């Protein structure tokens, strides 16, 4: 029979992972088999800079956590060596970083994940990675909002220049 202390630690770990699955806006499951220690360190560094936590988990522990978080559809992706990226705020950053890293390092395989409480597959994560960053989207929105005012200002300037030109000729 397993030690009560070990069981308590495991149940606590399951509860922590379940809480992360519920509380994060984006969670991505990867297969890291074949990556060197240097590559994993590089990946962890780039994820950490974006505010993303990258954790290697046992599949049985992860399956219990998905059951607690009511995300059992994610269990299909929990095969082989599994590492999960958890992001609380940014949905696009982990998808972008992991897919870019997977393009450079074929050993990393993105399997699926959870975005805003919904289980997604690889194609949806790749589509998410192709979106511009939050700052890029905000700048696009700002330029769209500024365009009518800019066009109005240019039209007023053109009318004023035309009237000045007509006044000088007279």
PAKOL-843824 format. One record per atom (N, C-alpha, C): chain; x negated, y, z negated. Coordinates in steps of 0.2 Angstrom, whole numbers, padded with zeros to 4 digits. Atoms other than C-alpha are relative to their C-alpha. Example, Ala and Ser with C-alpha at 12.3 -4.5 7.8 and 13.67 -1.06 7.14 Angstrom:
[lotor 'A' [-0004 -0006 0000]]
[lotor 'A' [-0062 -0022 -0039]]
[lotor 'A' [-0004 0006 0000]]
[lotor 'A' [0004 -0006 0001]]
[lotor 'A' [-0068 -0005 -0036]]
[lotor 'A' [0004 0005 -0003]]
This chain:
[lotor 'A' [-0004 -0006 0000]]
[lotor 'A' [0000 0000 0000]]
[lotor 'A' [-0004 0006 0000]]
[lotor 'A' [0004 -0006 -0001]]
[lotor 'A' [-0007 0017 0005]]
[lotor 'A' [0000 0004 -0007]]
[lotor 'A' [0001 -0004 0006]]
[lotor 'A' [-0013 0029 -0009]]
[lotor 'A' [0005 0006 0000]]
[lotor 'A' [-0005 -0005 0001]]
[lotor 'A' [0000 0041 -0015]]
[lotor 'A' [-0002 0007 0002]]
[lotor 'A' [0003 -0007 -0002]]
[lotor 'A' [-0012 0056 -0013]]
[lotor 'A' [-0001 0001 0007]]
[lotor 'A' [0001 0000 -0007]]
[lotor 'A' [-0016 0051 0005]]
[lotor 'A' [0007 0002 0003]]
[lotor 'A' [-0007 -0001 -0003]]
[lotor 'A' [0003 0050 0009]]
[lotor 'A' [0002 0007 -0001]]
[lotor 'A' [-0002 -0007 0001]]
[lotor 'A' [0006 0067 0001]]
[lotor 'A' [-0004 0005 0005]]
[lotor 'A' [0004 -0004 -0005]]
[lotor 'A' [-0008 0075 0012]]
[lotor 'A' [0003 -0001 0007]]
[lotor 'A' [-0002 0001 -0006]]
[lotor 'A' [-0001 0067 0027]]
[lotor 'A' [0007 0003 0001]]
[lotor 'A' [-0007 -0003 -0001]]
[lotor 'A' [0017 0073 0024]]
[lotor 'A' [-0001 0007 0000]]
[lotor 'A' [0002 -0007 0000]]
[lotor 'A' [0010 0090 0020]]
[lotor 'A' [-0002 0002 0007]]
[lotor 'A' [0003 -0002 -0007]]
[lotor 'A' [0001 0090 0037]]
[lotor 'A' [0006 0000 0005]]
[lotor 'A' [-0006 0001 -0005]]
[lotor 'A' [0017 0084 0046]]
[lotor 'A' [0004 0007 -0001]]
[lotor 'A' [-0004 -0005 0002]]
[lotor 'A' [0027 0098 0037]]
[lotor 'A' [-0003 0007 0003]]
[lotor 'A' [0003 -0006 -0003]]
[lotor 'A' [0014 0111 0043]]
[lotor 'A' [0000 0001 0007]]
[lotor 'A' [-0001 0000 -0008]]
[lotor 'A' [0014 0106 0061]]
[lotor 'A' [0007 0001 0002]]
[lotor 'A' [-0007 -0001 -0002]]
[lotor 'A' [0033 0105 0061]]
[lotor 'A' [0001 0008 -0001]]
[lotor 'A' [-0001 -0007 0001]]
[lotor 'A' [0033 0123 0054]]
[lotor 'A' [-0003 0004 0006]]
[lotor 'A' [0003 -0003 -0006]]
[lotor 'A' [0021 0128 0068]]
[lotor 'A' [0004 0000 0006]]
[lotor 'A' [-0004 0002 -0006]]
[lotor 'A' [0031 0120 0081]]
[lotor 'A' [0007 0005 0000]]
[lotor 'A' [-0006 -0004 0000]]
[lotor 'A' [0047 0129 0075]]
[lotor 'A' [-0002 0008 0001]]
[lotor 'A' [0002 -0007 0000]]
[lotor 'A' [0038 0146 0072]]
[lotor 'A' [-0004 0003 0006]]
[lotor 'A' [0004 -0003 -0005]]
[lotor 'A' [0027 0148 0087]]
[lotor 'A' [0005 0001 0007]]
[lotor 'A' [-0003 -0001 -0006]]
[lotor 'A' [0033 0156 0103]]
[lotor 'A' [-0002 -0004 0006]]
[lotor 'A' [0003 0004 -0005]]
[lotor 'A' [0022 0145 0114]]
[lotor 'A' [-0004 -0005 -0003]]
[lotor 'A' [0004 0005 0002]]
[lotor 'A' [0015 0128 0110]]
[lotor 'A' [-0002 -0005 0006]]
[lotor 'A' [0002 0004 -0005]]
[lotor 'A' [0005 0118 0123]]
[lotor 'A' [-0004 -0006 -0002]]
[lotor 'A' [0003 0006 0001]]
[lotor 'A' [0000 0100 0123]]
[lotor 'A' [-0005 -0002 0005]]
[lotor 'A' [0006 0002 -0005]]
[lotor 'A' [-0017 0095 0131]]
[lotor 'A' [-0003 -0007 -0002]]
[lotor 'A' [0005 0006 0000]]
[lotor 'A' [-0028 0080 0134]]
[lotor 'A' [-0007 0002 0001]]
[lotor 'A' [0007 -0003 0000]]
[lotor 'A' [-0046 0085 0130]]
[lotor 'A' [-0005 -0006 0001]]
[lotor 'A' [0004 0005 -0001]]
[lotor 'A' [-0053 0068 0134]]
[lotor 'A' [-0006 0001 0005]]
[lotor 'A' [0005 -0001 -0005]]
[lotor 'A' [-0070 0070 0143]]
[lotor 'A' [-0003 0007 -0001]]
[lotor 'A' [0003 -0006 0001]]
[lotor 'A' [-0074 0087 0137]]
[lotor 'A' [-0006 0000 -0005]]
[lotor 'A' [0006 0000 0004]]
[lotor 'A' [-0091 0090 0129]]
[lotor 'A' [0001 0005 -0006]]
[lotor 'A' [-0001 -0005 0006]]
[lotor 'A' [-0093 0099 0112]]
[lotor 'A' [-0001 0007 0002]]
[lotor 'A' [0001 -0007 -0002]]
[lotor 'A' [-0099 0114 0120]]
[lotor 'A' [0006 0003 0004]]
[lotor 'A' [-0006 -0002 -0004]]
[lotor 'A' [-0084 0115 0132]]
[lotor 'A' [0006 0001 -0005]]
[lotor 'A' [-0005 -0001 0005]]
[lotor 'A' [-0072 0113 0117]]
[lotor 'A' [-0001 0006 -0004]]
[lotor 'A' [0002 -0006 0003]]
[lotor 'A' [-0081 0126 0108]]
[lotor 'A' [0001 0006 0004]]
[lotor 'A' [-0001 -0006 -0004]]
[lotor 'A' [-0080 0138 0122]]
[lotor 'A' [0008 0001 0001]]
[lotor 'A' [-0008 0000 0000]]
[lotor 'A' [-0061 0134 0124]]
[lotor 'A' [0003 0003 -0006]]
[lotor 'A' [-0002 -0003 0006]]
[lotor 'A' [-0058 0137 0106]]
[lotor 'A' [-0001 0007 -0001]]
[lotor 'A' [0002 -0007 0001]]
[lotor 'A' [-0067 0153 0106]]
[lotor 'A' [0004 0005 0004]]
[lotor 'A' [-0004 -0004 -0004]]
[lotor 'A' [-0057 0160 0121]]
[lotor 'A' [0007 0000 -0003]]
[lotor 'A' [-0007 0001 0003]]
[lotor 'A' [-0041 0154 0113]]
[lotor 'A' [0001 0004 -0007]]
[lotor 'A' [0000 -0004 0006]]
[lotor 'A' [-0045 0162 0096]]
[lotor 'A' [0000 0007 0001]]
[lotor 'A' [0000 -0008 -0001]]
[lotor 'A' [-0049 0179 0104]]
[lotor 'A' [0007 0002 0002]]
[lotor 'A' [-0007 -0002 -0002]]
[lotor 'A' [-0031 0178 0111]]
[lotor 'A' [0005 -0001 -0006]]
[lotor 'A' [-0004 0001 0006]]
[lotor 'A' [-0024 0174 0094]]
[lotor 'A' [0004 -0007 0000]]
[lotor 'A' [-0004 0006 -0001]]
[lotor 'A' [-0020 0156 0098]]
[lotor 'A' [-0004 -0005 -0004]]
[lotor 'A' [0003 0006 0004]]
[lotor 'A' [-0024 0141 0086]]
[lotor 'A' [0000 -0006 0005]]
[lotor 'A' [0001 0006 -0003]]
[lotor 'A' [-0031 0125 0094]]
[lotor 'A' [-0001 -0005 -0004]]
[lotor 'A' [0001 0006 0005]]
[lotor 'A' [-0029 0109 0084]]
[lotor 'A' [0001 -0007 0003]]
[lotor 'A' [0000 0007 -0002]]
[lotor 'A' [-0033 0091 0087]]
[lotor 'A' [0004 -0004 -0005]]
[lotor 'A' [-0005 0004 0004]]
[lotor 'A' [-0019 0080 0081]]
[lotor 'A' [0000 -0007 0002]]
[lotor 'A' [-0002 0006 -0001]]
[lotor 'A' [-0015 0062 0079]]
[lotor 'A' [0007 -0001 0003]]
[lotor 'A' [-0007 0000 -0003]]
[lotor 'A' [0000 0057 0090]]
[lotor 'A' [0005 -0002 -0005]]
[lotor 'A' [-0005 0002 0004]]
[lotor 'A' [0009 0048 0076]]
[lotor 'A' [0002 0006 -0005]]
[lotor 'A' [-0001 -0006 0004]]
[lotor 'A' [0007 0064 0065]]
[lotor 'A' [0004 0005 0004]]
[lotor 'A' [-0004 -0005 -0005]]
[lotor 'A' [0013 0075 0080]]
[lotor 'A' [0007 -0002 0001]]
[lotor 'A' [-0007 0002 -0001]]
[lotor 'A' [0028 0064 0083]]
[lotor 'A' [0004 0001 -0006]]
[lotor 'A' [-0004 -0001 0006]]
[lotor 'A' [0034 0065 0065]]
[lotor 'A' [0001 0007 0000]]
[lotor 'A' [-0002 -0008 0000]]
[lotor 'A' [0032 0084 0066]]
[lotor 'A' [0005 0002 0005]]
[lotor 'A' [-0005 -0001 -0005]]
[lotor 'A' [0042 0084 0082]]
[lotor 'A' [0007 -0002 -0002]]
[lotor 'A' [-0006 0003 0002]]
[lotor 'A' [0055 0074 0074]]
[lotor 'A' [0003 0005 -0005]]
[lotor 'A' [-0002 -0005 0005]]
[lotor 'A' [0056 0086 0059]]
[lotor 'A' [0002 0007 0003]]
[lotor 'A' [-0001 -0006 -0003]]
[lotor 'A' [0056 0101 0071]]
[lotor 'A' [0006 -0001 0005]]
[lotor 'A' [-0006 0001 -0005]]
[lotor 'A' [0070 0093 0082]]
[lotor 'A' [-0002 0001 0007]]
[lotor 'A' [0002 -0001 -0006]]
[lotor 'A' [0059 0093 0097]]
[lotor 'A' [-0003 -0007 0003]]
[lotor 'A' [0002 0007 -0002]]
[lotor 'A' [0058 0074 0101]]
[lotor 'A' [-0001 0000 0007]]
[lotor 'A' [0001 0000 -0007]]
[lotor 'A' [0058 0078 0120]]
[lotor 'A' [-0008 0001 0001]]
[lotor 'A' [0008 -0001 0000]]
[lotor 'A' [0039 0083 0117]]
[lotor 'A' [-0004 -0007 -0001]]
[lotor 'A' [0003 0006 0001]]
[lotor 'A' [0035 0065 0112]]
[lotor 'A' [-0003 -0003 0006]]
[lotor 'A' [0002 0003 -0006]]
[lotor 'A' [0033 0060 0130]]
[lotor 'A' [-0007 0002 0002]]
[lotor 'A' [0006 -0003 -0001]]
[lotor 'A' [0018 0071 0131]]
[lotor 'A' [-0006 -0002 -0005]]
[lotor 'A' [0004 0002 0006]]
[lotor 'A' [0010 0064 0115]]
[lotor 'A' [-0003 -0007 0001]]
[lotor 'A' [0004 0007 -0002]]
[lotor 'A' [-0001 0050 0123]]
[lotor 'A' [-0007 0002 0001]]
[lotor 'A' [0007 -0002 -0001]]
[lotor 'A' [-0020 0049 0123]]
[lotor 'A' [-0002 0005 -0005]]
[lotor 'A' [0002 -0005 0004]]
[lotor 'A' [-0031 0061 0114]]
[lotor 'A' [0004 0007 0001]]
[lotor 'A' [-0005 -0006 -0001]]
[lotor 'A' [-0020 0076 0110]]
[lotor 'A' [-0003 0006 -0004]]
[lotor 'A' [0002 -0006 0003]]
[lotor 'A' [-0025 0094 0106]]
[lotor 'A' [0006 0005 0002]]
[lotor 'A' [-0006 -0005 -0001]]
[lotor 'A' [-0011 0107 0104]]
[lotor 'A' [-0002 0007 -0002]]
[lotor 'A' [0001 -0007 0001]]
[lotor 'A' [-0012 0126 0106]]
[lotor 'A' [0006 0003 -0003]]
[lotor 'A' [-0005 -0003 0003]]
[lotor 'A' [-0001 0136 0095]]
[lotor 'A' [-0001 0008 0000]]
[lotor 'A' [0000 -0007 -0001]]
[lotor 'A' [0003 0154 0099]]
[lotor 'A' [0007 0003 -0003]]
[lotor 'A' [-0006 -0003 0003]]
[lotor 'A' [0015 0165 0088]]
[lotor 'A' [0003 0005 0004]]
[lotor 'A' [-0002 -0005 -0003]]
[lotor 'A' [0016 0180 0098]]
[lotor 'A' [0001 0000 0008]]
[lotor 'A' [0001 0000 -0007]]
[lotor 'A' [0010 0179 0116]]
[lotor 'A' [0002 -0007 0003]]
[lotor 'A' [-0002 0006 -0003]]
[lotor 'A' [0019 0166 0127]]
[lotor 'A' [-0005 -0001 0006]]
[lotor 'A' [0004 0001 -0007]]
[lotor 'A' [0008 0169 0143]]
[lotor 'A' [-0007 -0002 -0002]]
[lotor 'A' [0008 0001 0001]]
[lotor 'A' [-0010 0169 0135]]
[lotor 'A' [-0002 -0007 -0001]]
[lotor 'A' [0002 0007 0000]]
[lotor 'A' [-0011 0151 0130]]
[lotor 'A' [0000 -0004 0006]]
[lotor 'A' [-0001 0003 -0006]]
[lotor 'A' [-0004 0145 0146]]
[lotor 'A' [-0005 0002 0005]]
[lotor 'A' [0005 -0003 -0004]]
[lotor 'A' [-0016 0157 0156]]
[lotor 'A' [-0007 -0003 -0001]]
[lotor 'A' [0006 0002 0002]]
[lotor 'A' [-0031 0152 0146]]
[lotor 'A' [-0001 -0007 0002]]
[lotor 'A' [0001 0007 0000]]
[lotor 'A' [-0028 0133 0146]]
[lotor 'A' [0000 -0002 0008]]
[lotor 'A' [0000 0002 -0007]]
[lotor 'A' [-0024 0132 0165]]
[lotor 'A' [-0006 0002 0004]]
[lotor 'A' [0007 -0003 -0003]]
[lotor 'A' [-0039 0143 0170]]
[lotor 'A' [-0006 -0005 -0002]]
[lotor 'A' [0005 0004 0002]]
[lotor 'A' [-0050 0132 0159]]
[lotor 'A' [0000 -0007 0003]]
[lotor 'A' [-0001 0007 -0003]]
[lotor 'A' [-0042 0116 0166]]
[lotor 'A' [-0003 0000 0008]]
[lotor 'A' [0002 -0001 -0007]]
[lotor 'A' [-0046 0123 0184]]
[lotor 'A' [-0008 -0001 0000]]
[lotor 'A' [0008 0000 0000]]
[lotor 'A' [-0065 0125 0179]]
[lotor 'A' [-0002 -0007 -0002]]
[lotor 'A' [0002 0006 0003]]
[lotor 'A' [-0066 0109 0169]]
[lotor 'A' [0006 -0005 0001]]
[lotor 'A' [-0005 0005 -0002]]
[lotor 'A' [-0056 0094 0176]]
[lotor 'A' [0001 -0005 -0005]]
[lotor 'A' [-0001 0005 0005]]
[lotor 'A' [-0058 0084 0160]]
[lotor 'A' [0006 0003 -0004]]
[lotor 'A' [-0005 -0002 0003]]
[lotor 'A' [-0045 0095 0152]]
[lotor 'A' [0007 0000 0004]]
[lotor 'A' [-0006 0001 -0003]]
[lotor 'A' [-0027 0091 0156]]
[lotor 'A' [0006 0003 -0004]]
[lotor 'A' [-0006 -0003 0003]]
[lotor 'A' [-0012 0101 0152]]
[lotor 'A' [0006 -0004 0001]]
[lotor 'A' [-0006 0005 0000]]
[lotor 'A' [0003 0090 0148]]
[lotor 'A' [0007 0003 0000]]
[lotor 'A' [-0007 -0003 0001]]
[lotor 'A' [0018 0100 0143]]
[lotor 'A' [-0001 0005 -0006]]
[lotor 'A' [0000 -0004 0006]]
[lotor 'A' [0023 0111 0128]]
[lotor 'A' [0007 0002 -0001]]
[lotor 'A' [-0006 -0003 0002]]
[lotor 'A' [0037 0121 0120]]
[lotor 'A' [-0001 0007 0001]]
[lotor 'A' [0000 -0008 -0001]]
[lotor 'A' [0041 0139 0125]]
[lotor 'A' [0007 0002 -0002]]
[lotor 'A' [-0006 -0003 0004]]
[lotor 'A' [0053 0149 0114]]
[lotor 'A' [0005 -0006 -0002]]
[lotor 'A' [-0004 0005 0002]]
[lotor 'A' [0060 0133 0107]]
[lotor 'A' [0003 -0005 0005]]
[lotor 'A' [-0003 0005 -0005]]
[lotor 'A' [0063 0123 0123]]
[lotor 'A' [-0006 -0004 0003]]
[lotor 'A' [0005 0004 -0002]]
[lotor 'A' [0052 0109 0129]]
[lotor 'A' [-0001 0001 0008]]
[lotor 'A' [0001 -0001 -0007]]
[lotor 'A' [0044 0112 0146]]
[lotor 'A' [-0006 -0005 0002]]
[lotor 'A' [0005 0004 -0003]]
[lotor 'A' [0033 0102 0158]]
[lotor 'A' [-0006 0004 0003]]
[lotor 'A' [0006 -0004 -0003]]
[lotor 'A' [0017 0106 0167]]
[lotor 'A' [0001 0005 0005]]
[lotor 'A' [-0002 -0005 -0006]]
[lotor 'A' [0025 0115 0182]]
[lotor 'A' [0002 0006 -0003]]
[lotor 'A' [-0003 -0006 0003]]
[lotor 'A' [0034 0127 0170]]
[lotor 'A' [-0006 0004 -0003]]
[lotor 'A' [0006 -0003 0003]]
[lotor 'A' [0017 0130 0161]]
[lotor 'A' [-0004 0004 0005]]
[lotor 'A' [0004 -0004 -0005]]
[lotor 'A' [0008 0134 0177]]
[lotor 'A' [0004 0006 0003]]
[lotor 'A' [-0004 -0006 -0002]]
[lotor 'A' [0022 0146 0182]]
[lotor 'A' [-0001 0005 -0005]]
[lotor 'A' [0001 -0005 0005]]
[lotor 'A' [0020 0154 0166]]
[lotor 'A' [-0007 0003 0000]]
[lotor 'A' [0006 -0002 -0001]]
[lotor 'A' [0002 0155 0168]]
[lotor 'A' [-0001 0005 0006]]
[lotor 'A' [0001 -0004 -0006]]
[lotor 'A' [0004 0164 0185]]
[lotor 'A' [0003 0007 -0001]]
[lotor 'A' [-0003 -0006 0001]]
[lotor 'A' [0014 0178 0177]]
[lotor 'A' [-0006 0005 -0003]]
[lotor 'A' [0004 -0004 0003]]
[lotor 'A' [0005 0194 0173]]
[lotor 'A' [0000 0001 -0007]]
[lotor 'A' [0000 -0001 0008]]
[lotor 'A' [0000 0198 0155]]
[lotor 'A' [0005 0005 -0002]]
[lotor 'A' [-0005 -0005 0003]]
[lotor 'A' [0011 0208 0144]]
[lotor 'A' [-0002 0007 0002]]
[lotor 'A' [0002 -0007 -0002]]
[lotor 'A' [0001 0224 0147]]
[lotor 'A' [0001 0001 0007]]
[lotor 'A' [-0001 -0001 -0008]]
[lotor 'A' [0002 0221 0166]]
[lotor 'A' [0007 0001 0001]]
[lotor 'A' [-0007 -0001 -0001]]
[lotor 'A' [0021 0219 0165]]
[lotor 'A' [0002 0007 -0003]]
[lotor 'A' [-0002 -0007 0003]]
[lotor 'A' [0022 0235 0154]]
[lotor 'A' [-0002 0005 0005]]
[lotor 'A' [0002 -0005 -0004]]
[lotor 'A' [0012 0245 0166]]
[lotor 'A' [0004 0000 0007]]
[lotor 'A' [-0005 0001 -0006]]
[lotor 'A' [0023 0238 0181]]
[lotor 'A' [0006 0004 -0002]]
[lotor 'A' [-0006 -0003 0002]]
[lotor 'A' [0038 0244 0171]]
[lotor 'A' [0000 0007 0000]]
[lotor 'A' [0001 -0008 0001]]
[lotor 'A' [0031 0261 0167]]
[lotor 'A' [-0001 0003 0007]]
[lotor 'A' [0000 -0003 -0007]]
[lotor 'A' [0027 0264 0186]]
[lotor 'A' [0006 0000 0003]]
[lotor 'A' [-0007 0000 -0003]]
[lotor 'A' [0044 0259 0191]]
[lotor 'A' [0004 0005 -0003]]
[lotor 'A' [-0004 -0006 0003]]
[lotor 'A' [0052 0271 0178]]
[lotor 'A' [-0003 0007 0002]]
[lotor 'A' [0003 -0007 -0001]]
[lotor 'A' [0040 0285 0183]]
[lotor 'A' [0001 0002 0008]]
[lotor 'A' [-0001 -0001 -0007]]
[lotor 'A' [0043 0283 0202]]
[lotor 'A' [0005 0005 0002]]
[lotor 'A' [-0005 -0005 -0002]]
[lotor 'A' [0060 0293 0203]]
[lotor 'A' [-0002 0007 -0002]]
[lotor 'A' [0002 -0006 0002]]
[lotor 'A' [0053 0307 0193]]
[lotor 'A' [-0006 0003 0005]]
[lotor 'A' [0005 -0002 -0005]]
[lotor 'A' [0037 0308 0204]]
[lotor 'A' [0002 0002 0007]]
[lotor 'A' [-0003 -0001 -0007]]
[lotor 'A' [0047 0307 0220]]
[lotor 'A' [0004 0007 0000]]
[lotor 'A' [-0004 -0007 0001]]
[lotor 'A' [0058 0322 0213]]
[lotor 'A' [-0005 0005 0000]]
[lotor 'A' [0005 -0005 0000]]
[lotor 'A' [0043 0332 0209]]
[lotor 'A' [-0004 0001 0006]]
[lotor 'A' [0003 -0001 -0007]]
[lotor 'A' [0035 0329 0226]]
[lotor 'A' [0005 0004 0005]]
[lotor 'A' [-0005 -0003 -0004]]
[lotor 'A' [0051 0334 0234]]
[lotor 'A' [0001 0008 -0001]]
[lotor 'A' [0000 -0007 0002]]
[lotor 'A' [0052 0350 0224]]
[lotor 'A' [-0006 0004 0002]]
[lotor 'A' [0006 -0003 -0002]]
[lotor 'A' [0034 0354 0228]]
[lotor 'A' [0000 0002 0007]]
[lotor 'A' [0000 -0001 -0008]]
[lotor 'A' [0037 0352 0247]]
[lotor 'A' [0005 0005 0001]]
[lotor 'A' [-0005 -0005 -0001]]
[lotor 'A' [0053 0363 0246]]
[lotor 'A' [-0004 0007 -0002]]
[lotor 'A' [0003 -0006 0002]]
[lotor 'A' [0043 0376 0237]]
[lotor 'A' [-0006 0002 0005]]
[lotor 'A' [0005 -0001 -0005]]
[lotor 'A' [0028 0375 0249]]
[lotor 'A' [0003 0003 0007]]
[lotor 'A' [-0003 -0001 -0006]]
[lotor 'A' [0040 0376 0264]]
[lotor 'A' [0003 0008 -0001]]
[lotor 'A' [-0003 -0007 0001]]
[lotor 'A' [0049 0392 0256]]
[lotor 'A' [-0006 0005 0000]]
[lotor 'A' [0006 -0005 0000]]
[lotor 'A' [0031 0400 0253]]
[lotor 'A' [-0002 0001 0007]]
[lotor 'A' [0003 0000 -0007]]
[lotor 'A' [0026 0396 0271]]
[lotor 'A' [0005 0005 0004]]
[lotor 'A' [-0005 -0004 -0003]]
[lotor 'A' [0043 0404 0277]]
[lotor 'A' [-0001 0007 -0002]]
[lotor 'A' [0001 -0007 0003]]
[lotor 'A' [0040 0420 0266]]
[lotor 'A' [-0006 0003 0003]]
[lotor 'A' [0006 -0003 -0003]]
[lotor 'A' [0022 0422 0273]]
[lotor 'A' [0001 0002 0007]]
[lotor 'A' [-0001 -0001 -0007]]
[lotor 'A' [0028 0421 0291]]
[lotor 'A' [0004 0006 0001]]
[lotor 'A' [-0005 -0006 -0001]]
[lotor 'A' [0041 0435 0288]]
[lotor 'A' [-0003 0006 -0001]]
